[in-house]
Structures are given as C-alpha cells and as structure tokens.
C-alpha cells in the first residue's frame, strides 16, 4: 500500500511487518513494544525499544518487523530547502546578529537614541 502522509502512528501485532520504499531520511520511533528494522543494502540489523529513534539512511526497501505488539511513529523526511533559501536565511541571520550587536553596544555606551 502506498500512503502519502508526512507522519503516522502505526500499530503492529507481534510477528507482523511493514515496509517502506525509498524512505531515506525518514525517522522511525518506537512508542511501545520492540521492533527489528533492516534496510536493503545495509548489513546491520537494528533493534529498537520504546523511546528509541532510527533515521533511515539509505533508499530501497526497509522492513520493520514487530517482535511484540508495537506502536511506531513514522516521520517522513523533510524536503531539503533550495540552496538560495539556505543562503538567504544565513544572510538574514548574519544581518540580525549584527543589528543586535550594534544595539547592545549602544545600550552599553548609554546611547539610547536610534539613529
């Protein structure tokens, strides 16, 4: 089944599984129970307990198997911001920091007029 959700809580019975396809960047958090997770091309077997989170680091097929009755929270990957937007945010942060530093310096000198 294909779902177009940004996040979901999913209940799995013991020994039941679900799959995610091309979910690189998605996060799987265990709210209740224990799960076993494996991703195509990744030799690791990942076991998650309640409160633990795993970010899927590869594309391809990811299988999530419930070792016992479990509840998962799956968060879809956040889309990457375009390069221009990241640059603009950095420039804005630098200008805001410079303005704050200038205001602090004026207050420290006792100059309360804003020219």
C-alpha positions as CSV (number, residue, x, y, z in Angstrom):
1,X,0.0,0.0,0.0
2,X,1.3,3.5,-0.8
3,X,0.4,6.3,1.6
4,X,1.2,10.0,1.1
5,X,1.5,11.0,4.7
6,X,4.1,13.2,6.4
7,X,3.8,11.3,9.7
8,X,1.8,8.4,11.1
9,X,1.4,6.3,14.2
10,X,1.2,2.6,13.2
11,X,0.3,-0.4,15.4
12,X,1.8,-3.7,14.5
13,X,0.9,-7.0,16.1
14,X,3.6,-9.4,17.1
15,X,5.4,-11.0,14.2
16,X,3.8,-8.6,11.7
17,X,5.7,-6.4,9.4
18,X,5.5,-3.3,7.3
19,X,7.7,-2.0,4.5
20,X,8.9,1.5,3.4
21,X,10.2,2.1,0.0
22,X,12.8,4.8,-0.8
23,X,12.4,6.3,2.7
24,X,15.9,7.7,3.1
25,X,15.7,10.4,5.8
26,X,12.5,9.1,7.3
27,X,12.6,8.6,11.1
28,X,11.1,5.6,12.9
29,X,10.4,6.0,16.6
30,X,9.1,3.2,18.8
31,X,6.4,4.3,21.2
32,X,5.5,0.9,22.6
33,X,7.0,-2.6,22.1
34,X,10.1,-3.7,20.3
35,X,10.9,-3.8,16.6
36,X,13.5,-5.1,14.2
37,X,14.4,-3.0,11.3
38,X,16.6,-3.7,8.2
39,X,17.2,-1.8,5.0
40,X,18.2,-3.2,1.6
41,X,22.0,-2.9,1.1
42,X,22.6,-2.3,4.9
43,X,24.2,-5.3,6.6
44,X,23.0,-4.1,10.1
45,X,20.1,-5.4,12.0
46,X,18.6,-2.6,14.1
47,X,16.6,-3.4,17.2
48,X,14.5,-0.5,18.7
49,X,12.9,-0.3,22.1
50,X,10.4,2.3,23.4
51,X,11.8,5.8,23.1
52,X,14.5,4.9,20.5
53,X,14.5,6.5,17.1
54,X,16.3,5.4,13.9
55,X,16.8,7.6,10.8
56,X,16.7,5.6,7.6
57,X,20.0,6.3,5.9
58,X,19.5,4.5,2.5
59,X,17.0,4.3,-0.3
60,X,15.5,1.0,-1.3
61,X,13.3,-1.3,0.7
62,X,13.2,-1.0,4.5
63,X,11.4,-3.7,6.5
64,X,10.1,-3.2,10.0
65,X,9.1,-6.3,12.0
66,X,7.4,-6.2,15.3
67,X,9.0,-8.6,17.9
68,X,6.0,-8.0,20.2
69,X,2.9,-5.8,19.8
70,X,4.3,-2.4,19.0
71,X,3.3,1.2,18.1
72,X,5.6,3.2,15.8
73,X,5.7,6.8,14.9
74,X,7.0,7.2,11.3
75,X,8.0,10.7,10.2
76,X,8.6,11.3,6.5
77,X,11.8,13.0,5.5
78,X,11.7,16.8,5.4
79,X,12.3,18.1,1.9
80,X,15.7,19.9,1.6
81,X,15.5,23.6,1.2
82,X,16.8,25.1,-2.1
83,X,20.3,26.4,-1.9
84,X,19.1,30.0,-2.5
85,X,16.8,29.8,0.5
86,X,19.5,28.4,2.8
87,X,21.8,31.3,1.6
88,X,19.1,33.9,2.3
89,X,18.4,32.5,5.8
90,X,22.1,32.7,6.6
91,X,22.4,36.2,5.3
92,X,19.3,37.2,7.3
93,X,20.7,35.7,10.5
94,X,24.0,37.5,10.0
95,X,22.2,40.8,9.5
96,X,20.0,40.3,12.5
97,X,23.1,39.3,14.7
98,X,24.9,42.5,13.5
99,X,21.9,44.6,14.4
100,X,21.6,43.1,17.8
101,X,25.3,43.6,18.5
102,X,25.1,47.2,17.4
103,X,22.0,47.8,19.7
104,X,23.8,46.1,22.6
105,X,26.9,48.3,22.1
106,X,24.8,51.5,22.1
107,X,22.9,50.5,25.2
108,X,26.2,49.7,26.9
109,X,27.6,53.1,26.0
110,X,24.4,54.7,27.2
111,X,23.2,56.0,23.9
112,X,19.5,55.3,23.7
113,X,18.7,57.1,20.6
114,X,18.2,55.1,17.5
115,X,19.9,56.8,14.5
